[in-house]
């Protein structure tokens, strides 16, 4: 039976089709909204009025279009952007307090240990050399020294030969850096740049080009300026032992190897004992009419030597013997201004040493006027430096030591060196 156009069945089908078109239109508008980020923005479309509810099939209703909601992850992103830097700052502040507490605990332990200072010093050195605490301590040293000694801890006198100029730079509270200049070419090397600002000021004052950093060992008070100076002098080379963890080391160098800066020639001298990779540098000043110059770092001071942090007395004795083989006229440029302290200690061991008495009087006058005591000579050092007099009977008697039957001469000297070093450590600690 045929139905007419106006039949109820056809009307119901038309209504159903109309409802489906409405649903498809809603879905289309949703897809359009999702893809709108890929299209250029235009004027907002006028809101569409829903189709009459009577045209929807039974059980079907329109879902109202939702407005675009806020990104639920946006607060999380903001929290990360704010929280992460704050967390890092908080971590650094807490770590700093922990480090300070550790240092305070070490001081308390030192008082409790009394005469057993060696354990305290060993633990403190381990923190200084193997943790970030050492770097923080160095930065604090630099800051305090700049405030206390705005012009350096000592008045130093540059020394010159024909074509060579050596400029001692007093840094920190008692360290020395050295600017060694080839005056003909205007090229220079710096030994142990502790404070980069002080070294850079000397470079600018002398009007030279920094070509090399010679680093005797890894300790921050000798290598702390390497990074900053390389940032200003990108073509500069950093020389030192590969055994030590020297910051920014670019050219590892071995025992007896040579390097050139302009017309200057330096020879590296492996001198372990203070650290396992300690190295001294010897300037050959012969072509310029001068004596050899030993930049000894913490191997050798005026009347003293460095602590045995990473070496045995036997190792240090061999290093000192190697340095003394350079000749008595060799100029000694040490890494620290320790003259008064070392000479006063040496005087306790040798009361009747005229050379020692004379040097102590001279050093006392120098320091009263805040003048540097550098350089000394290796020939002078032989006459009063107890660490170089391990073969002397008067020192053996002062220490109460005797060579054992069948004991090798160098083994006995190492035993003497151990005892002198032990007493000096206690003397400095009091």
Buried (B, 14 or more C-beta within 10 A) or exposed (E): EEEEEEEEEEEEEEBBEBBEEBEEEBEEEEEEEEEEEEEEEEEEEEEEEEBEEEBBEEEEEEEEEEEEEEEEEEEEEEEEEEEEEEEEEEEEEEEEEEBEEBBEEBEEBBEEEEEEBEEBBEBBBEBBBEEEBBEBBBEEBBEEBBEEBEEBBBEBEEBEBEBBBBBBBBBBBBBBBBBBBBBEBEBBBBBBBBBBEBBBEBBEEBEBBBBBBBBBBBBBBBBBBBEBBBEEBEEBBBBBBEBBBBBBBBEBBEEEBEBEBBBBBBBBBBBBBBBBBBBBBBBBBEEBEBBBBBBBBBBBBBBBBBBBBBBBBBBBBBBBEBBBEBEEEBBBBBBBBBBBBBBBBBBEBBEEBEEBBEBBEEBEEBBEEEBBBBBBBBEBBBBBBBBBBBEBEEBBEBBEBEBEEEEEEBBBBBBBBBBBBBBBBEEBEE
